[in-house]
Amino acid sequence: MTVFEQLFPGRLPKLVMFDLDGTLVDSVPDLALAVDKMLLALGRPVAGLHAVREWVGNGVPVLVRRALAGHIDHSGVDDAEAEQALAIFMEAYSGGHELTQVYPGVQETLSWMHKQGMEMALITNKPEQFVAPLLDEMKLGRFFRLIIGGDTLPQRKPDPAALFHVMKMTGIPASQCLFIGDSRSDVQAAKAAGVTCVALSYGYNHGRPIAEEEPALVIDDLRALIPGCLEAGAEIMSTDSVQSPPGNAIVVVTRKLWMKVIKALARWRWRA
């Protein structure tokens, strides 16, 4: 039984809303590089890829504060210092996305959904100014008619405002919508909007298994949404049976990308 057969018996959803970072693209290497540039500019030690991977998911202002705190709890960070650091980060991150990669199966799945006539929208906590250029660079922009960034509206996920906004713009009710994400914020936003949520196991969720947030389903590969694309049932798990993904798979990828980050950071320090 396919994902859609389980969640939308006899039909397909009319609107599929996606998160970006950790769902469609692995952007942590570029985010980590920008965070470390920011910290170096402030005379602080770098954070590194692993720490940044656990801090992302709640928007850039929160990421910057967590980097300043060196911890996911950023309650003690000074507002003026955070504002200064945010400006440095925004400048550092605007330099490009050469370390960001599209996850396997994303292009195929989006193309298949487009052919089925599904409306697709992107809802991310990443600042709006970075979203369209990144999508075009990753060759994903053509799939999305509606894009909501982290500063497009006054609220950001886990607030459901962006989901309600997209549903209002398209005229499609929650019962005919699907949200696909990778983090607690995504699942909470979808639930608050009354939208069915499918979560990816490989994304960013502050080091916790996404199944703990109880989305409708957890999948390991976006192609599990395409009927017949993957071996039946091989990559689809109900939330009461899913386990934390094996650490080695992430470590292998991370080490390879971290070498690129180190080299890029070294080049930046030499130029400075």
Secondary structure as UniProt FT lines:
FT   HELIX           3..7
FT   TURN            9..10
FT   STRAND          15..18
FT   TURN            22..24
FT   STRAND          25..26
FT   HELIX           28..41
FT   TURN            42..43
FT   HELIX           49..55
FT   HELIX           60..69
FT   TURN            75..76
FT   HELIX           79..93
FT   TURN            94..95
FT   TURN            98..99
FT   STRAND          101..102
FT   TURN            104..105
FT   HELIX           106..115
FT   TURN            116..117
FT   STRAND          119..123
FT   HELIX           128..137
FT   TURN            138..139
FT   HELIX           141..143
FT   STRAND          146..148
FT   TURN            150..152
FT   TURN            157..158
FT   HELIX           161..170
FT   HELIX           174..176
FT   STRAND          177..181
FT   HELIX           184..193
FT   STRAND          196..200
FT   TURN            201..202
FT   TURN            206..207
FT   HELIX           210..213
FT   STRAND          217..219
FT   HELIX           222..225
FT   TURN            227..229
FT   TURN            232..235
FT   STRAND          236..237
FT   TURN            239..241
FT   HELIX           247..271
//
